[in-house]
């Protein structure tokens, strides 16, 4: 999908970032944008993807850097499956990276997406966003694109 990659400070970056998560509508958005892969410094360390959560509403705007490991991507797949089955999800809860909670509002095809930064800013933001059935196909496609772009994210 991407013809070129470049290196920057130990990270391999795609020329264009990939939005792993893109929830948006009604002027609100929560995006998890992946910029590239952080090379492991020691053989015992796992590769990590470098990205940031971007939150925007007419009232609040912010960005929060994060790192994802192969297990996080597998857990995002499971979280998507749960959401698609109509269940609320908590992704990366209990980890050192920001947590994402998505609660479904069954009455009007919306969800409340909450990003919790429990380690740096100690800030939590909740955004209400439309969530239609077509979003799930796009979300699975985005996850596949991340795996295809950075296949070295599979654990050795």
C-alpha positions, -999 to +999 in steps of 0.1 A: +000+000+000+028+024+008+056+027-017+082+043+005+093+042+041+117+065+059+137+063+091+136+089+118+152+086+152+151+048+153+116+046+139+105+033+105+078+056+093+054+052+064+052+083+042+015+085+051+003+075+086-024+050+090-055+056+111-060+024+130-090+038+147-112+064+132-145+073+150-160+105+136-192+124+130-213+153+142-182+174+145-165+150+169-137+126+163-114+101+181-085+088+159-056+066+167-030+075+140+000+051+135+031+069+122+056+040+121+075+012+139+099+018+167+129-005+162+137-026+193+169-015+211+177-050+225+169-084+211+147-092+241+125-061+235+094-063+212+089-041+182+064-013+188+043+010+167+044+047+174+012+067+172-010+092+188-046+095+198-062+126+183-094+139+199-114+168+184-148+183+193-160+219+190-151+222+227-120+200+232-089+193+210-059+172+220-032+147+211-016+120+231+014+099+221+012+061+224+030+029+215+014-003+204+028-038+206+017-069+186-005-081+215-023-047+215-032-052+179-045-087+186-065-073+215-079-046+192-092-074+169-109-090+199-123-056+209-137-051+174-154-085+175-170-076+209-182-042+196-196-058+165-215-083+187-230-053+206-208-053+237-190-024+253-152-026+253-122-016+273-090-017+252-055-015+268-070-011+303-044-018+329-015-011+306+010+017+307-004+032+275-037+053+272-069+033+277-098+033+253-133+026+264-162+024+239-198+022+253-226+016+228-258+036+230-284+012+217-311+037+211-296+059+185-265+043+168-240+063+188-212+054+211-193+072+238-155+069+232-134+076+263-096+080+262-080+078+296-044+090+301-036+075+335+001+081+335+011+115+321-016+141+320-041+122+343-068+134+320-099+116+307-120+127+277-153+112+266-167+120+231-201+110+217-198+098+181-222+082+156-214+045+151-231+029+120-228-007+109-205+003+080-179+015+105-170-021+114-160-032+079-138-001+077-123-007+112-113-043+102-098-030+070-077-005+089-064-032+112-055-054+083-037-024+067-016-019+098-006-056+098+002-054+061+023-022+063+043-034+093+044-072+090+075-072+113+050-065+141+044-102+144+062-116+174+093-138+168 
